[in-house]
């Protein structure tokens, strides 16, 4: 009985380790293309969320990547 529990635990840990290793790592913000004129205009008008959406749509960035890019540009 304990062997079944042990092997199930080991299998679960292996699956969790594999899933963790396959997670997509965020790119460096400097690797993203420059912010478009649309994104800059949205940011200047105070529409940060719309600017993040535009960044994601234009360069295929994740939410985290786009948020970092917009924050970097705003600074």
N, C-alpha and C positions, 0 to 999 in steps of 0.2 A: 504494500500500500504506500509506504513512504517513498518508494522508487518512482511511482507514478507522479506523485506530488513534486518530487525533485526534478524529474525530467520536464514536467509541465512548466515549472518555474524557470528552468534553464531555457526552454523554448520561448517563453514569454520575454525573458531578458534579451535573447537574441533578436527577436522581432522588434522590440523597442529600440535596440541599438541600431538595427538596420534602418528603421524609420528616421531616427535622429540623424544618421549619417547622410540620408538622402534629402533632407530638408534643404531648400534653396537658401543659400546665403545671400544677404543683401549686397548689392554692388556698391563700390565706393561712389560717392556722389560725383566726384570729378570725372568718373567714367561715363556719366550720362551726357547726352547731347546738351548744348546750351538751351536755356529757356527761350521759348518762342516769343514773338511779339505779343501774341494773344495771352500767353501766360504772364508776361511782364505787365500788360495792361490790366489784367485781372488782379494781379498783386498790388499794383499802384492804387486801384480803386477799392482796396480793402477786401476783396473777395478771395480770401486765401483758399477756401475749400474748392472753389471753382478753378483756381490756379493749379491746385494739386490734381484735380480731375483732368485738366488739360495736359499737364505733364505726364500723367499716367497714360492717357490716350495717345499722345504724340511719340513717346519714346518707350512704351511698354514697361514702365517702371512699376515696381510693387508700391503699395500704399506707403510703406516705410521709406523706400527710396525716394519717392516723389515728395513726401513730407520733408525729408532731410534736404532735398534739392531746393525746395521753396524756402525753407528756413535759412539755408545758406545764402540764397539770393537776396532775401529780405534783410539780412544782417549787413 
